[in-house]
Amino acid sequence: MSNFIYASDNSINTNREGYDEDVWYFTLPDLFHGWQGIVYGGEFQFTLSSFAGDFSEDKRNMPDKLNLVEITCAECALTQGITIGFPLRAIGPFNGRTASYALTMTESSGWLKDPKNTLHAWKAPTKCEFIQVLSGISSIRILGDFTTWYECVIIDNVRFVGKEPTGRWQVPICAQDRPDARMCSCKNSKLLIQQDL
């Protein structure tokens, strides 16, 4: 880690369960916004580490509720917006030591869609929803607040890595009727549709 950014807690808001409700995230710049459909099937990579903090098991903040990464498309779903998140519980706790992450960018790799209703559970997005989000990203944030107390976390090496092409089409054909994937006929399968010509 050589060109890192660091941040720390400005406030602690402890609830009755002992968790800190003022959770903070690293927010990525505009460079990562807009059309990123080409990374479908690739990876979202980044590295986390820390300068200070108690990351022991009894200090973990809401380990079953927080997302490690959240990606939002504000214009998706007829401007209603779609947010997908990769749950922290799916990848394991952050212990404060340097750790590299590589999250696969497909709808079947552990990402969940925000139902926008606290009474409903987050569920896997469809292929069309996932590609639509990648085609119009308006924000990406990465969790920095892992504990119930003060900590200082650093982030580096944030990047999208495209999948090695295996055919003519990197983005599934069924999502290419419109550049932003608003017209999409993909079935919610785990297979990447390809056509070799």
Disulfide bonds with the S-S distance in Angstrom:
Cys73-Cys76 2.13
Cys128-Cys184 2.01
Cys174-Cys186 1.92
